[in-house]
Amino acid sequence: MFIDTHAHLFFSNFDSDLEQVIENALNAGVTKIIVPGTSIETSNQSISLADKFECIYSTVGIHPHDTAAWTPDLIYELEKLTKHPKVVGVGEIGLDYYYDFSPKEKQIAAFKEQIALALEKDLPVIIHNRDANEDVMEIIADYDGRGLRGQFHCFAGSIKDAGYLAEKGYYISFPGNVTFVKAENLRNVLKSVNIKNLLLETDSPFMTPVPHRGKRNEPAYLPLIAEKIAEVHNLSIEEVAKATSENSYNLFGIREKSDNLTYTYRIGNNLYINVTNRCNADCVFCDRKGEAVIRGYNLKMKKSEEPEASEYIKEIGDPSKYDEIVFCGYGEPTIRWEVVKKISRFVKNNGGRTRINTDGHGSVINKRDITPEMKELIDTVSISLNSTDPKQYAKLMRVDPKMHAEMIDFAKRSKKYAEVVMSIVGLSEVDTQKAKKFVTEEVGVNFRQREYF
């Protein structure tokens, strides 16, 4: 159910009861544990634990505290360790200016050379950052577009930093300090991070969550951190577990990915309808041609696998028990407009609400104005504006620039029959304020900025 991506189980305070600690974790639903090395010695210890316990995986690296004696020859020792089949990353590496255990220039050299090793071996990095945010972010920016993957553990950066890292595809995790009473600022950062970019960690034996604060931390306490994340993001703990486990698979490859195709999936109190994987656009931020997984649900669907409306209706059951029935997958729902209408009719006849998430090209796709057909079937139309600039829009969505005008026209026509919301993805190159003004004042509908994924 849960994966602890950061637990230093080689520390001496686990020596007397490690097997019990592992059993406690398994009983708490923690099925996998990653043990990051912090030196050559502890990296070897981490590998030994991975050999002994099926649920443990290892990462190897030299922590900034241990870089005072750094020499380039240490890379060769780490490189040998990466060949072990249960080594899934390079870490814990990074910078720490809080203590003076190692000169800054040594830390930076070790950090960069270990990143180079990770890139060479196609392994993710686990990054430590304490009182060194400016240098860490500057170094990470240098690797933009070079295939670097990684986790920023025990995240202590700003909301802006978190947004940048999420946009670049990095993962972020928070240990037990996110449960502390006075950690409201940290929870505000957590709230800004899409669940698709979050991992779970305890940082054992440190950062013990409430109500065990002051005691030795251990992986069995991971559900307490998951509960706090669920609370902040208004999700169920099951949703947090499922999404973060899928994220762990994506980054570290340590879990079997489910091949079970999902037709309907629940997030919060909404039920989402996976109508099709087909789309007339090919957005740069969409994973439709990749894994097509969201929050642990496999939405990868061939045309031959698309079910009829009756199959969806069967899975919906009583639509009134959900806040909304949402037509949204990794495809354009209006490609199967007749199926959407049949499902919507059932939902509306049985006391439910409907929303369709669309690129706004439905009339072009169906070769007629479909907006009047929404009347009394679709309550909300959420349209991907993405940019007010037709050229930027075309570049982001990989469509003809003229589709921008078609999308705007679709929005204006739709507001006669349903509530309309136009949204943009939170990309740094998109002018959010300009988009909001355009949507609310020129188009006359509601505006939303959605998370990057």
Secondary structure, 3 states (H helix, E strand, C coil): CEEECCECCCCHHHCCCHHHHHHHHHHCCEEEEEEECCCHHHHHHHHHHHHHCCCEEEEECCCHHHCCCCCCCHHHHHHHHCCCCCEEEEEEEEEECCCCCCCHHHHHHHHHHHHHHHHHHCCCEEEEEECCHHHHHHHHHCCCCCCCCEEECCCCCCHHHHHHHHHCCCEEEECHHHHCCCCHHHHHHHHHCCHHHEEECCCECCCCCCCCCCCCCCHHHHHHHHHHHHHHHCCCHHHHHHHHHHHHHHHHCCCCCCCCECCEEEECCEEEECCCCCCCCCCCCCCCCCCCEECCEECCCCHHHCCCHHHHHHHHCCHHHCCEEEECCCCCHHHHHHHHHHHHHHHHHCCCCEEEEECCCHHHHHCCCCHHHHCCCCCEEEEECCCCCHHHHHHHHCCCCHHHHHHHHHHHHHCCCCEEEEEEECCCCCCHHHHHHHHHHHHCCEEEEECCC
